[in-house]
Amino acid sequence: LVINVNDKVSGSANGGIALNSQDGLVGQLAVSHNNLLGNSWQSGVKWEFGTRTSNFSFNFTNPYFLDSSTLVGADIYLTTKEWDTYEVKTNGGSIRLGHPLGFLNYSKFVASYSFYSKEYSILEGHENDASDILVELDDSGWQNTSSISVSFSRDHRDNIFFPTSGSNFTLYNEIAGGPLQGDFNFFKQIAQVSWYTKTIWKLALRTKWRFGYVTGYGGKEAP
């Protein structure tokens, strides 16, 4: 019995430059690997940088924890975003636990816990332009958010790195504060779906829809 095995591409590195009216010139560098150390571990580093934005993220996922179908993972992120009158810094991370759904192909259920700190700072010279809520956030300094979330997703793309057909659907629910402590109490729901269609040559067209809803509770407003 002779078995011929062809290795597939398990990692990728990419970069890009974009220009928009809000952030100006923005660059992006990303490196990811889908079979780290030959253990099917998935990991990635992404850095987005510009004159008004800086986002760094690192993720690690073991999709077959202890040789089972259970997924475990962690994320770390450091972001800075500057708007017209203020700046927002966010530092935090999360841990994840998931499992595929046997009754529906290409789908999984993931639960996670997140903790992150956020700081709002009014830019110099814009003190008179800030709203009362923004002034209150600026005076509060770093504030913490502690939350748990559950999500359902179905990924039917033909390739996770360079998809040309299929779809990717995610339904996300998050609740923060209350018994979880933290400075904010809110409930959030997000639904997102992307469709990929082959066009000419090696080009693909993506159509993406995203809907969200967030509200505060317990007498506190959502951040």
C-alpha positions as CSV (number, residue, x, y, z in Angstrom):
1,L,0.0,0.0,0.0
2,V,1.5,3.3,-1.1
3,I,0.1,6.6,0.1
4,N,1.2,9.8,-1.6
5,V,0.8,12.9,0.7
6,N,1.0,16.4,-0.6
7,D,1.6,19.1,2.0
8,K,-0.8,22.1,1.8
9,V,0.0,25.7,2.6
10,S,-0.4,26.0,6.4
11,G,0.7,29.5,7.0
12,S,0.4,32.9,5.4
13,A,1.9,36.4,5.7
14,N,0.4,39.5,4.2
15,G,0.5,43.2,4.3
16,G,-1.4,46.2,2.9
17,I,-1.9,49.9,2.8
18,A,-5.2,51.7,2.9
19,L,-6.3,55.4,2.8
20,N,-9.5,56.7,4.3
21,S,-10.9,60.1,5.5
22,Q,-11.1,59.1,9.1
23,D,-7.7,57.4,9.7
24,G,-5.6,58.8,6.9
25,L,-2.9,56.3,5.7
26,V,-3.1,52.9,7.4
27,G,-0.8,50.0,7.1
28,Q,-1.4,46.4,8.1
29,L,0.9,43.4,8.7
30,A,-0.3,39.9,9.6
31,V,1.3,36.5,10.0
32,S,-0.7,33.3,10.7
33,H,-0.1,29.6,10.9
34,N,-2.6,26.8,10.8
35,N,-0.4,23.9,11.9
36,L,2.0,25.3,14.5
37,L,4.8,22.8,15.5
38,G,2.8,20.1,13.5
39,N,0.2,19.9,16.3
40,S,-2.8,21.5,14.3
41,W,-2.4,24.6,16.6
42,Q,-3.6,27.8,15.0
43,S,-1.9,31.1,15.8
44,G,-1.7,34.6,14.4
45,V,-0.3,38.0,14.9
46,K,-1.8,41.2,13.4
47,W,-0.6,44.8,13.5
48,E,-2.5,47.7,12.1
49,F,-0.8,51.1,12.3
50,G,-1.4,54.7,11.2
51,T,-1.3,58.3,12.3
52,R,-4.6,57.9,14.2
53,T,-4.9,54.2,14.9
54,S,-2.7,51.4,16.3
55,N,-4.1,47.8,16.7
56,F,-2.1,44.8,17.8
57,S,-3.6,41.4,18.4
58,F,-2.3,37.9,19.1
59,N,-4.4,34.7,19.1
60,F,-3.8,31.0,19.7
61,T,-6.2,28.1,19.3
62,N,-5.9,24.4,20.0
63,P,-8.8,22.9,18.0
64,Y,-8.2,19.4,19.4
65,F,-7.6,19.8,23.1
66,L,-6.3,16.5,24.6
67,D,-7.0,14.8,21.2
68,S,-10.7,15.6,21.5
69,S,-13.1,17.7,19.4
70,T,-13.0,20.4,22.1
71,L,-11.4,23.8,21.2
72,V,-9.5,26.0,23.6
73,G,-7.9,29.3,22.8
74,A,-6.8,32.7,24.0
75,D,-6.6,36.2,22.5
76,I,-4.6,39.3,23.5
77,Y,-5.1,42.8,22.0
78,L,-3.8,46.4,22.5
79,T,-5.6,49.1,20.5
80,T,-5.5,52.9,20.2
81,K,-8.0,54.8,18.2
82,E,-8.1,58.6,17.7
83,W,-11.3,60.4,16.8
84,D,-11.9,64.1,16.1
85,T,-12.0,65.2,19.7
86,Y,-10.9,62.2,21.8
87,E,-8.7,59.1,21.9
88,V,-9.6,55.6,23.1
89,K,-7.1,53.0,24.3
90,T,-8.2,49.4,25.0
91,N,-6.0,46.6,26.5
92,G,-7.4,43.2,27.2
93,G,-7.7,39.5,26.4
94,S,-10.0,36.5,26.5
95,I,-10.1,32.7,26.8
96,R,-12.3,30.5,24.7
97,L,-13.9,27.0,24.9
98,G,-15.8,25.5,21.9
99,H,-17.1,22.4,20.4
100,P,-18.5,21.4,17.0
101,L,-22.2,20.8,16.6
102,G,-22.7,17.3,15.3
103,F,-26.2,17.9,13.9
104,L,-25.0,20.7,11.5
105,N,-21.9,20.4,9.3
106,Y,-19.2,23.1,9.5
107,S,-20.7,24.6,12.6
108,K,-19.5,25.2,16.2
109,F,-20.5,26.6,19.5
110,V,-18.0,28.8,21.5
111,A,-18.2,30.2,25.0
112,S,-15.6,32.8,26.2
113,Y,-14.7,35.1,29.1
114,S,-13.2,38.5,28.4
115,F,-11.6,41.2,30.5
116,Y,-10.4,44.5,29.1
117,S,-9.6,48.0,30.3
118,K,-10.5,51.1,28.3
119,E,-9.5,54.7,28.7
120,Y,-11.1,57.8,27.1
121,S,-8.9,60.9,26.7
122,I,-10.0,64.3,25.4
123,L,-7.5,65.6,22.9
124,E,-5.6,68.8,23.8
125,G,-7.5,71.8,22.5
126,H,-10.9,70.1,22.3
127,E,-11.9,70.4,25.9
128,N,-14.8,72.8,25.0
129,D,-16.0,70.5,22.2
130,A,-16.5,67.4,24.4
131,S,-19.9,66.3,25.6
132,D,-20.8,65.8,29.2
133,I,-20.6,62.0,28.9
134,L,-17.2,62.2,27.3
135,V,-15.9,64.6,30.1
136,E,-17.2,62.0,32.6
137,L,-15.4,59.2,30.9
138,D,-12.2,61.2,30.6
139,D,-12.3,61.9,34.4
140,S,-12.8,58.2,35.2
141,G,-9.5,57.1,33.7
142,W,-9.1,53.4,33.0
143,Q,-12.3,51.5,33.4
144,N,-12.8,47.7,33.3
145,T,-15.2,45.5,31.5
146,S,-15.8,41.9,32.5
147,S,-18.0,39.8,30.3
148,I,-19.0,36.3,29.1
149,S,-20.2,35.5,25.6
150,V,-21.6,32.7,23.6
151,S,-21.5,32.4,19.8
152,F,-22.8,30.1,17.1
153,S,-20.9,30.0,13.8
154,R,-21.0,28.1,10.5
155,D,-18.0,28.3,8.2
156,H,-18.7,26.8,4.7
157,R,-15.8,28.6,2.9
158,D,-13.6,26.6,0.5
159,N,-10.4,28.1,2.0
160,I,-10.0,29.9,5.4
161,F,-7.1,32.0,4.1
162,F,-8.1,32.8,0.5
163,P,-11.8,31.9,0.1
164,T,-13.4,32.1,-3.3
165,S,-16.8,30.4,-2.6
166,G,-19.1,29.5,0.3
167,S,-20.3,31.5,3.3
168,N,-19.4,32.3,6.9
169,F,-22.2,33.1,9.4
170,T,-21.8,34.1,13.1
171,L,-24.4,34.9,15.8
172,Y,-22.8,36.5,18.9
173,N,-24.3,37.3,22.3
174,E,-22.4,39.0,25.2
175,I,-23.4,40.1,28.7
176,A,-21.1,42.3,30.9
177,G,-21.2,43.5,34.4
178,G,-23.7,42.5,37.1
179,P,-22.3,39.5,39.0
180,L,-19.2,39.6,36.7
181,Q,-18.2,43.0,38.3
182,G,-16.5,45.6,36.1
183,D,-17.5,49.3,35.5
184,F,-20.1,48.6,32.7
185,N,-23.3,46.7,32.5
186,F,-24.5,45.9,29.0
187,F,-26.0,43.2,26.8
188,K,-24.9,42.9,23.1
189,Q,-26.0,40.9,20.1
190,I,-24.3,40.8,16.7
191,A,-25.2,38.8,13.6
192,Q,-22.8,38.7,10.7
193,V,-22.8,36.8,7.4
194,S,-20.4,36.9,4.4
195,W,-20.8,35.3,1.0
196,Y,-18.0,34.6,-1.4
197,T,-18.5,34.2,-5.2
198,K,-15.9,33.3,-7.8
199,T,-15.5,35.9,-10.6
200,I,-12.8,36.0,-13.3
201,W,-9.3,34.6,-13.1
202,K,-8.5,34.2,-9.4
203,L,-10.6,37.1,-8.1
204,A,-13.5,36.6,-5.7
205,L,-16.3,38.9,-4.6
206,R,-17.3,39.1,-1.0
207,T,-20.7,40.4,0.2
208,K,-20.8,41.1,4.0
209,W,-23.8,42.1,6.2
210,R,-23.5,42.9,9.9
211,F,-26.3,43.8,12.3
212,G,-25.8,44.7,16.0
213,Y,-27.7,45.7,19.1
214,V,-26.5,46.9,22.5
215,T,-28.2,48.2,25.6
216,G,-27.3,48.9,29.2
217,Y,-29.0,47.5,32.3
218,G,-29.1,47.9,36.1
219,G,-29.2,51.7,35.8
220,K,-25.9,51.9,33.8
221,E,-25.4,52.9,30.2
222,A,-23.6,50.8,27.7
223,P,-20.0,52.1,26.9
